[in-house]
Amino acid sequence: MEENPDVIAVKHMSEAPDVTDPDEILSSPGDPRVARFEKDPAVVVMEWTPDLRGPRPSSSDDDLLGHPGEAIAEHTAKYSEWLGEIQKHLGDARYVIVRGWLPDATTNWDVASIAKFKGAMDQKIQIQDSQMRAEQYHLDGDQEYHKTQTLSEFVEEGISNPSTCGNCLDSPGLRAEVPPFIIDLADCTRAYELTRNENTAELPLCVGKEAIAALPAWLKKRKKSGLKDTRDHCGRCTDIQKMNDQMKEARSAEKERDWDFYESSQPDEGARPRHEIPQPKEVPRKEPTVEDKSKKPLSWIGHVFQKFTNFSAFSVAWDTWRACLWDLFTHAGFFTYVHHDGAGFCTYAFVRCGCKIWGIHRPHVTEKENTLFSVFDIMRKILRPHGHTSYMQYSDLYNVFLMPGDVLIQPPNVIHQVYTPINCVASGGHFFNWFTLHLTELSKAFDHFYCHTATNADHISSFRTHCRMTMSIPILAKSKTFLRRPILALAAMILWPSRYEPDPESSEERPNLAVDDIHRLEVEADHKRALYIIERIMFVHNLTEESIKEELSVGGVDWEKAGEEEIDLSAIVDM
């Protein structure tokens, strides 16, 4: 009988060097991978020490009265240097293991303990079932090895049924604890904060459902017919604007009468509380109608546009937040197949209870692979469909044991696999960082062709996040250092977004948004603003589309590294 590919893969992991402590590598004698690791480490370890958490107190009054300025400056300098070292390693495609951080609450593999941070244990979860997967490895085409059950059932199975083996991947954990240094590495969420007041989307009044429903009754009450379109005015927009103005005046009058009733010593005869004013009758519900806008595009200058943009972004995809924070629940013995994470994200993970063994692949890329397409040829041989084991000859594999107290920080595009030897609860999330955007661009460019075999997720939010990061550059440019290659990578993703979308086979479940969908309009407006900033950077630095492509297409042994060259973006300040 043919051996299970999962078993073959885990046996292959068992033969790999253990680099959990890079200074004390455990391996078979003479393993050549050790020398290659020592020359260019795939993993570095950094300690989370008390002096990095905050200024050291000099007296018992510091917590109450504040720390001395010298202590604050010393702490800030040390923490900034430490964080910069992490970013440098990530930009060179190295894993960083931060040791010494633990979440406040202790978690065990039992229903009561997990319920403390997951809430309702009867929530339905989707799990990957290893037995179902093993039974389908020999089949061609799509394979289905997911099943649905409650979180409590899944946890209890891990205790009472040793033969079961499943994995609950990326359960949303929006209230989870986040290591403080991850907050400072997650430049994507910072970008949303910095651009919170920006929104240039244009949505006409004439597409508002509530306004369209209320307009006929308003016109009828005034014995008027709707205005016709003119060469430069939308008739329906004009009618709705007049209706809105009249309703605003009526509300103001109601407020004045309410104020007079409660606050005046001699209220007028017409004064009365607002809550006693009869409410208008409900308009009978009707089936929504779809208006033909083919002759009146949303961008037409004759429209009157809504003012919701005064309050920043109105619509943000759920995936934007779901990707940031998640939990993993995994039975003992589950193997996660070779992949890289979707959308070119950085990833962090920490173990709450149990253990995970991270298998890190270093592709065999030499000077012969001097273009990115030749690098992609190597990656394609490693990122094979589930069940294929020929990938083993094209990379060096190293193991890291992730234990409680460790925070693993993984750069984008790195190929990895994971084995869970005992029941394990882990938490983590995805983020983008300014120093690793060249790896993000690499990952997304590869997934444009091979998403169906390379990764296990599609993140629809990533493009808008890159737009928002670009929009934050004018705010950051005074105080932040940027590296040239990651910025050129960001420029490429803004200039040619269609080249970085996953192949249609893997993104068929994405929604096809309506022309006047608010989310579509906001993303398009963000993209327009981001393009303007990128074009300004290109002008200042004499860059062309061809020169950007040329700089980003270089392969060779340093294909993953960000490099040392900086780019001055101070000319973009306050654009």
N, C-alpha and C positions, 0 to 999 in steps of 0.2 A: 504494500500500500504506500502511495506517495506521501511523503512527510508534509505536514501542515506548514504553509509558508510563514505563519506567525512563529512557529517553533524554530524554523530555520533562522529567521531574523533575530530572535532572542538569543539563540546560540551564538550568532555572529556578534551580538552585543557583548556576550560574556567573554569573548576573546579580545575585546578592545581595551586599550589602556584606560585606567581609572585616573582621571585628572581632577578629582574632587579637591585635592590639595595639589596645585601645580608644582609646589616645591618638593613633594614626595609622591611622585607618580608611581602607581602600581601597574605592572605589566609583565608579560612574559619576557624572559631574558632575550636581549637582542632585537626586540620589536623595533623596526625602523621608524615607526610612527612617533616614537618618543623623541628621537633626534629632530624630526621635522617640527614637532610641537615646541620643543625648547628653542628652536631657531625663530619661530613665529607663533607664539602661544595663541590658541583658540579661546582660552579662558583666562581671566585674571580674577583674583580674589581681593576684595577691599573690605575693611572693617568699619562697622558703624559704632563709633566710640562715643563716650559721654560728651567729649568736648565738641563733637560735631552736632549734637542735639541742641545746643544753646550755650550762651556765655557761662563760664564757670563762676559760681558765686564766690565773692570775696568776704561776705559777712552774712549773718542771718537776716539782715534787713533787705537784701538785694531783691528778693522775690516781691517784697511790698513796695519798696521805693524805686526799684529799677536798678539795672546793672550799670557800673561805671562805663563811660564812653570808650575807654581803652579796651575793656573786656569785650564790649560789643564789636569793636573794630577788629580785634584779634580773632574772635569767633567767625565773623563774616568773611575775613580773608581766608581763613583755613577752610571753611565750608565751601567757598567759591572755588578754591584750588582743587579740593577733593571732588566736587561735582564736575569741574572741567576735565579732570582726569577720566572720570567715567565717560563723559561725552566723547573724549578723544578715542578711548578704546572702542566704544560703540561705532564711531565713525570709521574705524579700521576693521569693522566686522568681527570684533571680539566680544564674546560673552563676558558679562561682569557678574560675579557672585558677591553680593553684599552680605556679610555675616554680622550678626549681633542685633537684628531687628526682629521683634515678635509682636503679633497683635495683642491687644490688651486682654481679650477673653480667650480662655482655653477651650478647645473643641475636641471632642472624642467622636468615634464612629458609633453613635447611637442616636435614636430619633430625638430624644429630649435635648441633647447637646446641640445638634444641628438646628433644631427648631429655634434656638435662641437667636440665631442670626438669619435664618431663612423664613421664619414665620410659619405660615400654614403648611404642614407637611403633607396635606392631601392635595396639594397642587400637582397638576399633571406635568410630567417631564418626558422628553424624548431621549431614549438611550440607544447607544450602539451596542448590539449584541454580538459578542465575538464568535459564539457558536453558529449563529445564522450567517455571519460573514465567512467563516471557514467552509461552510457547506456550499457557498456560492463562488468560491475562488475560481473554480474551473469553468464557470459560465462566461460566455461572451455577452457584451452589451451591459445595460444598466443592472446594477445589483442593489437589492433593498435589504438592509440588515438593521433597520431601526424598529423599535417598538415603543409603545407608550404605557406608562404606569405612574403611580403616585410616587412622590419622593420618599415617603415613609416605607412603601413596599420595597423600593430599591435599596434603601438602607438596611432594612430587616433581612432582605435576601443575602446581603453581604455578610451577615452574621450566621444565619441559619442554613444557608444552602451553599456550601463550598463549590459546587459544580457550576454555579452561575457566574458569569463574567461579563460585566457591562461597563459602560462609560457614559456618564451624563456630561456633555460638553457645553461650556459657556452658558450656564444657568445665570440669568441676569442677577447682579448683586449690587444695585445702585447705592445701597447704604453701607457697603463694606468699608472696612478700614483700608486706608491707602498709606503706604510708607511715605514719610514726608519728602524724601528725596525724589520719589517718583513724581510727585506733584510738580517739582521744579524741573524735571526732565520732560514732562508732557507739554511741549510747546503748542500742541494743537488746542488743548482746552484753554490755554492762556490766550491764544489768538481769538477765540470766541469771546473771551472776557474783554480784550482790548478793543474789539470791533463791535461791541454790543450796541452802539448807537448808530451803526451804519446799516442802511437798507435803502436801495434805490429802485426797488421793484415798482413797476407801474401797472396797476390793476384798475381798469375803468369802473366808474360807478354803474355802468349799464350792464355789468355781468353779475352784480350782487343779487343773490337769490331773494333775500328779504325785501330789498328795494323793488325788485321786479314784481314781487307778489303784492306789495302795498300800493304801487303806482296806479293801477286801474281804478281802485276805489277813491283814491285822492283826486284823480282827474274827474271822475264821475261826480263827486261831491261839488266840484267847482264848475261842472258843466263845460268841461274843456276836452278837447281831443289831444292826443299826444303830438308833440312837435315833430316835424319832418327833419331829416338830415339835410344840412346845407353843405357847401363845399368845404367848410372848415369848422363845422360844429356838429356834434353828435346830438340828435334830437332827444334821445332817451336819457343821455347823460345830463342834458340841460334840464329836462323835466325832473329828474331825480334830485339834482342839486337844489332846484326850487322847492321841492317837497321837503328835503332835509332841512333847508333854511327855515321853512314855515314851521316844521315840527320842533326845531330848536327854539324858535321864538315862543311857541306854545309852552314848551317845558320851562323856559325862563319865566313866563307869566305865572305858571303853577307854583314855581319856587317862591316868587315874590308874594303871592297870596298866602302861601304856607308860612313864610317868614312874618308877614303882617299879622296873621292869626295868632301866632305864638309869642311874638316879640313886641308888638305894638300895644301901648296902653289903651288906644282907641282904634281898633282894627276897622278897616273899611267893611262895608256891607258884603262885598264879594269875597272877603278873606275866608279861607277854609283850609284844613289840613290836606296835604296831597293824597293821603291814603283814603280819603273819603270821596275823591273824584272818581266817577264811574269809569271803569276801564273799557276800552273799545272792544267790540265783539270780535271773537276769533274768526278769522277768514277761513272758510271751508278749504280743506286740503285738496290740492289738485296734483295730478301727475306732472312732474317737471317736464318742461319742454326744452329742447335743444335748439338754440338760435343759430342760424347760418351766419357765421362771421366771415365767410370767404371774401365778401366784398367790403368788409370793414375790419381790418386787422387791429389787434389790440394796441399796436404801436402808432396808430393813426393820430395825427396831431389834434384832431377835433374832439377827442375824448376829454372828459373831466376825470381826473384820477383820484382814487381813494387815499385817505390820509393815514392808513394803518402803519405805513412805513415810519411814522414819527416815533414808533415804539420799538425800533430795531427789528430783528428777524421775527417774523410771526410763526413761521413753520420750520421746525428742525426735525429731521428724520430720527425716528426711534433708534435706528442703528448707530447714530452718532454717540448716544449715551450707552447703549447696550455693549458696544465694543470696548468702552472704557473700563468697565468693572464686571467681572463675572466670577462664578465659582465652578469648580470641577469636583464631581463625585465619581470615584472610580473603584471598581471591585479589584481585589487582588488577582494578579495574573493578566490584566488587560494590556495589550500592546497597541500603541498608536503608530500607524504606519508612516513611512518616510514622507515628509511634506515640508513645505515652507508656509508661513502664515500668510493669509490673504491680504490683499490691498497694500502690501509693503509696509505693514505696521511693525514698530518695535513692540515687544511683549515683555511683561514682567509677570512673575509667578512666585508664590510662596506657599509652603505646606503648612496647613493648620494641624493635621494629624496624619501619621503614616509617612510615606516616602515615595518619591518618584525618581527614576533613573533617566536622565536626559541623555540621549545619544546624539552627539554633535558630529555632523559630516563636514569634512573639508574637501571639496572637489579637487581632483588632480588637474589643476590648471597650470600650464607652463608658458614659457615665452612663445611657444608655437601657436597658442590660442591668443593671438594678438588683436583680435576684434571681439566685440561683445557677442556677435553671432556665433563665433567659434566657441565662446564660453557657454552660450546657450546650448550648443551641441552636447557639451559635457553635462550640463544640468539636466537636459532632457533624458540622458541615459540613466540618471539617478532618480529623477522624479517620474517613476513608472506607475502604471495602474496597480491597485492593490493585488497582492499575490505574486508579483514578479520579484525575483531576488537577484537578478543580474546586476543591480545597482552596486553591489558590494565591491566590485573591482574598480570603480571609478572615483572612490573617495577614501580618505582616512576617517575612521570612526573613533571617537573618544567618548567616554562616559563621565557624567557628573551625577553624584548622589545628592538629590535635593532634600534636605531635612528641615524640620522646624528650626527657625532662627536664621534660615538662609532666604535671601531674595534674589532670584535669578532674573537678570535683565538681558534680553535677547535682541540683537540688532535685526533689522529687516533682512529678508531674502535668505537668511541662513537655513540650510536644510537640516532637519532634525527628526528624530523619532523618540518615543517615550515608552518606557516599560514601568508598570506599577506593581511592585512585588507584594504589597499588602494593601488592605483597604485604605483609601487615602481621600482626604478632603483638602483641596487646594483652592486658592483664590488668586486672582490676577487681573490683567487687563491689557489693552492695546493703546499705543500712543504714537504720535509722530514727533520727531526731534529735528531741530535745524541741522545738526551735524550728520544726520543719517539719511537725508532725502535722496542722495545719489543711490543708496541701496533700495530705497522705496521705488525710485524710478526703474531700476533694474528689475525688481520683483514684478512690478505692474506691467512692464514691457514683455516680460516672459509669460506672464499669465494671460496676456492678450491672445496668445496662441495656445497655451497649455494649461489653463486654469483647471480643466476637468480632471487632470491627473496630478497637478502640482500642489494643490491646496485643498483645504476642507471648509472654506468659507468664502463668501462674496460680500463685501462691505460697500453698500451703495453710497454711504456717506463720505467716502474718502475724498472724492473730487471737490465737494463743497468745502471740506475742511482745508484742502490745499489752497482753495481760493481765499478762505478767511485768513490763513497764515500769510499769504501774499498781501492781503489788505492790512495786515498788522505791521508790515515792514516800515512804513513811514513813521510809526510810533516807536518802533524799537531801534531804528537806525542810528539814533544818537548815542545809545548806550551799549549796543550789542555788537559783538564780532561775528562776522559771517564768513564761511569758507566758500571759495569759488565754485568747486564742483557741485556741492549740494544745491547751491542757488541756481546753477545752470540746469540741474536736474528738475528743480521746481519750475523753472521757466519752460522747460520742455513739456511738462505735464499740464501747464496752463495753456501753452500755445497749441498743442495737438492732443486734446483730451481723448479723442476717439481712439488714438493709438494705445491708450492705457486702460481701456475698458476690457473686462474679461470677455472671452469668446462667447457668442450667443448661446451655445449649448449649456453653459454653466450659469448664465444670467437670465434664463427664460422666465424666472419667477419674479423678476423686477416689474414694478407697475409701469404701464405706459400712460403717462400723465396727460391730462387734458391740456389744450392750448392755454386756457385761462386758469389752470391750477396754480394756487398761490405758491406752492413749493417750487414748481417749475420756474415761475417768474422770478422768485427770489434767487434761485441758483443761477439763472441766466444773468440776473443783475450783478450778483457777486462775481461771476466769471468776467463780465464786461469790465468791472472795476479792477479785478486782478490783472486782466490783459493790459489795461492802461498802465499799471505800475510796472509790469514786466517789460513793456515796450519802452518805458522811460529808462529802466535799467539798461536795456540793450542800447539805447541811444547814448547814454552817458559813457558806457564802456565799449562802444564801437563793436557791438556784437551783432551778428547776423544769424538767421535761422540755420544756415549751413555751418557756420563756425560752432554753434551750440551742438549740433548733431555730431560734428567731427570730434569735439572734445569729449563727448559722452560715449563715443563708440570705441574707445581704446580698451583693449583687453590686457593680456599678460598677467604676470604673477601679482601685480598690484591692482588688479581689476576691481577689488572691493574697497580699496582705501580712499578716504576722503581727500588725503593730501594735506599739505600745510598752507597752500596759497590762499590768502584772504581776498575778499572783494569789498571795496568801500561803497557802502550804500547811503552815505550821508547826504548825497544829492537828492535822495528820495524823501527826506524828512519833511513832514507836514504837507505832503502832496494833497 
